[in-house]
Amino acid sequence: MLLSELTTLRVGGQAERIVEATTADELVDAVLDAQSRGEHWIVLGGGSNVLVGDEGVPGTVILVRSRGVERLPDVEGSRRPIRLRVQAGEPWDALVAHTVDQGWAGVEALSGIPGSTGAAPIQNIGAYGQELAESLVSVEVLDLISGERRLVPAPELRLAYRTSAIKQGWPVVVLSVELALEVNDDARSRPVAYAQLADSLGVEIGDRALLAGVRSATLALRAGKGMVLDEHDPDSVSAGSFFTNPIVSESFARTLPPEAPRWAQQPDPPALAVPLGAEPAPPPPPVESTVKLSAAWLIEHSGITRGFALPGSRASVSKKHTLALTNPHGTATADEIAQLARYIQTRVMSEFGVALHPEPVFINQQL
C-alpha cells in the first residue's frame, strides 16, 4: 500500500509491510514482534502530522486503530471531576465532539484538529488558547527499552509548546491517554483565552461561552484557514501548520519591525534545593524573557504570498493560510514539499534572521 493513501498530505511511497492494531494489546504485540525481528518499524496514527518520503518505508508500518473512550470514577470535590481513558487510535476530533455533547469542558477549542488521540501528547497539540497539557493527567505507554507497559504522569512528559519528551526521542509508544475535564450546570467552556476566538463568539477574553458555540466557532475559524479536513477543499490537503511559531529572546525580538506580532512568554522559575540547616543560596541570575513570534507573519512579510509555488512544482502554500503547505491536486511529491519548505526557511532567515522549525514528523525524508 502507498503511504500517500494514509496521510493527509497525500504523499509517501510504498510500505513494505502493514500491520493494523485494533486494540492496545495488539499494538503492544505488533511493536514487540517488529522489535524482535530486528527490522525497521514505525507507528502511524491518523497520518495528519507527518511527511513521508517518496521512497516509502522499509520494514513494518503499524497502524494504530484501537478505539474506546472509558469514563473513570469521578473525583469528588474536584474542579475537574470527569476522568476519561481514551485509546490511542480514537480519532481526536470525534473525542472532542463527544466531550462537548456531554457538556464536559477542557478540549473544546481543540476542535477540528485531525489525527489520533495517541499522537496528541507527543505534539502537545494546541489551538486558540488551549493546549492538551491543561487537561492531560497521564499516558499509558509501552517502554521500548524494558518492553513493559506503564502509566506515566503528565509532568514526566515535559510538555511544552508543540513538543514533549516523546517527540524529543524518549523511546515509548503511547497506548492510551487519561484526561481530566470540567463539568458545570450550563455547559460552559473553559475561559476563552484567544482573541480571535473571543471576537468570533462575541465575548471578552477570560469569559466562558457555551461549549457547542466554542466548538462551532473553532471549526469555522479552522475551515476558513483550510485547517479542517474536507475532500472538497484542496487547501486542506496538508499537514496543518508546517512551521511552529518561533520563540526568541526579548532582546532579539526588539530588532524586528515593531508591527511584527509577538507574545511574551513566562519563564519557568528555577528549581532550588537547599539542605536542611544550610544558609539560603544566593538567588540565581535572572533569566532573559522570551517572546513568541508569528511564523505566518514572518512568512508573509518575507515575500511569500498565499498560493505561492516554486516554478514547476506541484506543492504550494495554502491559498488561505501561509503556515500550511499543500498538495492541492494530490500529485506533489514529498521532495517538492520539502523543497518549498526549505525555500520558505531561507527567505525568512534572510529577511529577519529567524529560523523556522517544521512541525510535522519527517519519515524517511530530509528537509
N, C-alpha and C positions, 0 to 999 in steps of 0.2 A: 504494500500500500504506500502511496505517496503521502508524505507528511504534510504536504500542502493541503490535503483534504482534512487535516486535523488541527490546523492553525488558523487564527483569524486573519493573518496577513496573507494566507493562501500561497505561501512559498515553503519550500522544503522538499528534498529529494526522497528517494526510496528508503523505507525502513526495512532492515534485513529480517527482523522478526518482531512480531507484535503479540503482546500478552495483555489480555483485558482482565483487570482485577475488580470484581463487583462487591467485595467485602474487605474489611480491614485484614482479616486472616489471609485472604487470597493475595492481598497486596504484600503482606509480610512474606508469604511463601514465594511469591514471584521474585521479590528482591533478593531473598536469601538464595534462591535457586540460581539466579543470574550471577550472584557473587561467587557461589561455589563452582560455577563453570569457569570463572576467571575471565569472563567476557565483558566487553563494554556494554553498559546499560544506562538508560535514563528513565526517569519517571515523567509522564506528561499528563497534565490535568486538562483544563479547558483549552490550552493552546493559545491563550489570548495575550501572553506577555513574553513571547519567545520569537526569536529569529533563527530559523533552522536553515542550515546551509544547503545549497543546491545539490551537493553530492550525497545528501541524506545522512543516515546514522547507521554505523555498523553495530552489530550486536542486537540487543533487545530493547524495544520501546515498551515500557509498562504503562498502560493506560489506566488511570485512576478513575474508576466508575462506581465506587462504593457510595451507597445512599443511606440516609437516615438522619432524622432530627429528633432527638430524645429530650424531653423536659425532665430535668433532675429535680429532686426535692427542693422546695423553696427555702430560702434563708430568712427565717423570721427576724423582723426588726431591721432588715437591711433596706437601704435605699434602692438597691438593685437586686430584688429577690428572685427574679426569673433567671434560672440557670439552664442553659441548653448545651447538650453534647451533639456536635454535628460531624458527620462522617466527611472525610477529606474530599470525596468525589461529588458531594452535594453541590449543585450549581449555586454560586454565590447570590445572584440576583433573585433566584427563587426563594432562597432563605430570607433575604431582606423582605420580599413581598409577604412571606409568611409572618414575620415578626410584626410588620405593620398591620396586617389583617387581625392579628391577635391583640393589638394595642400595646406592644412592647417597644420601648424606646431605647435607642443606643446606636443603631446602624442605619437609620432611615436615610441619612444624607449620603450613604454609600450605595444608593440605588443605582442600577444600570451598569455597575462595574462587571465586565464579563469575567469568565473564568470559574475555577472551582474553589470551594471553601478552604481546602488544604493549602492552596497557594497563598491565601490571604495573609497569614502571619509571616510568611517568607518575605513578602514585599512590604509588610505593614501597610496595606492599602489605605488610601485616604482620599477624601474629596470634600469640597465645600465645607471645610471647617471640622470635619470628623476624621478620626483615624481608628483603625481596628484596635490599636493599643489601649484605647479608652474603655473597651468592653471585653478584651481578651483576659481570661482567667488562667488558662493553661492549654498546653497541647499534648496529645499523646503521640509519641514518636517511636520509630524503630531506630535504635542506635546501631549504626553500621559498623562500629568497632566491636562492641560486645555481642551484637546480634540479638539484644533483648529489647523488649518494649518497656517504655517507662513514661511517667507523667512528668512534664516539665512546667513549672510555674512560669507565667508570662515574664516576670522580671529577668529570668535567666536567658531569655531570648535576645536581650539587649535591643529592643525595638527602637528604631529611630526613623528619621524621615526616609521612607521608601527603602528601608533595609532592615536587616536582622542578623543575628549570629548565624542563622542558617544560610542566608544569602551570602554571607562572608566566608562560607566554607565549612561550617560545622556539619560533620557527616551524619545526618539523620534524615529520615523520611517521615513526613507528617502523616499520621493515620486519622486523627480527629482533632477537633478544637472544642474548647469549652468557653462559652460566652456568658457574661452577666449583663442583664438588661433591666431597665426600669419599667414600672407599670404605674399608671395613675388613672383616676376615675374618668377623665375626659379625653383619653387617648392623645395626649400631647407629647411632642417631641422633646429631645434634649434641647437646651438653649441653642438657638441658631447662632452660629459663630462665623458666618461668611457673608460679606456684604452683598454679593451678587444674589445669593440665595435669599437673604433677608429682603432685598428690594423686590424680588420676584414674588415673595409671599406677602409683601406689604406690612412687614413687621420691623422692629428695631433689632439690632444686634443684641443678643442676650435674651430675647423673648422666646417663648415656646409657641409652637404652632401645631395644628392638627397633623398627626402622623401621615395620614393619607395625602394631605396637602403638600407636606415636605417631599414625600416620595414623588408625587406628580410634578412638582416644580423642579426637582432634581433631574428627573427623566427628561423633562422638556429642555432644561439647560444643556444637558449632555447631548441630546439629539441635535440641538442647534449647533453643536460643535462636531457632529459626526462621531460622537463617542458612545453611541448605543448601537449595538449590532442590528443591522437592518439590511436584508437582502436587496432592498430597492435603493439603498444609499451607498454609492461607490466609495464615499468618503469614510464609511465605517469599516472598510476592508483595511484594517490597520492593527497595530498592537497597542492602541491607545496612545497616551503621551510617550513619545520616543525618548525624550530627554527629561531629566529631573531638573527642578529649579535649583540653580547653583547657590551654595551657601559660602559667603566670603567674609573676610574681616571687615569691621566697620570702617577702618581707615581706607581699605581698598574701595569700598562702596562709595566713599566720598569723592573718588576720582571719576566716577561715572556721571553722565549727564544728570542734572537734578530731576528731570522728569522721568527717569528710569524708576519703575515701581520697586519698592523694597519693603521688607518687613523685618523688624528687629527680632532676634532670637534670644531667648533667655538661656544663659549658660547654666549647666548643671553645677550646683555647689560642690566644691572639693570635699572628698571624704577625709575626715580627720580621726585618727585613733590615738588616744593618749592613755598610757598605762595609769592604773590607779596610784595616786600619790605623787605622780610626776607633775612638774610645772607645765602649765599650758604651753603648747608650741606656739611660736610666732605665727601670725596669720600668713597664709600663702600669698604670693604676689597676685595682684588682680589679673583675671583672665579677660583678654580683649573680647568685647562683644562681637557677635557675628550677625550677619544680615542675609536674609534670603532674597534672591533676585527672581525676576520673572523670566524664565527661559523663552517664553513666547515673545515677550517684548524685545529681548536681545536678538532673537532670530529675525523678527520683522524689521528691526532697525539696523540690521547688518545688510539689508538689501534683499532678503529672501521673502518673496510675496506668497500669499496663499495660492495654491495651484502650481507653484514653481516646479519645473522638472529640468533636469540636465538634458542637453541635446541628445536625441536618440534613445533616451531612457524611458522605460515604461513605469518607473516608480515616480511618485510626485508627492509634494507637500499637499496636505489636505486643503481643499478649497474653503473649508470652514474654520480651520484652526491650525496655526503654524507648528504646533507641537506634535502633530500626528503626521507620520509618513505613511503613504497609502499605496496600495496596489489596485487602482480603481478598475482595471479591466481584468484582473486576475491573471495577467500574463507576465508580470515583472518577475525578475529573479532575485534571490537573496543578495547576490553581488550588486545588483542595481540599487537595492535599498541601502546596503552598506555604503556604496559609493556616494549616494545622496547624503547620507548621514555624515560622512567624512567631510563632504563639501560644506555642509552647514557648520560643523565644528570649526573648520578652517576660517570661514567668514566671521563667525562670532569671535574667535580668538584674535583675528587680525584687527577687527573693529574695536573690540572692548577689552581684550586681554583676559577673557573669561573662558575657562574650559567647560564645555558641556559634556555631561556624562550620560550615556544611554541608560534607559530604564529597563528595557527588555533583557532577558537572559539570552545569550548567544550560544547556539548549539551547533558545533562543527562549522562555525562561521566566524571570521575575523572582522573586526572593524578597523 
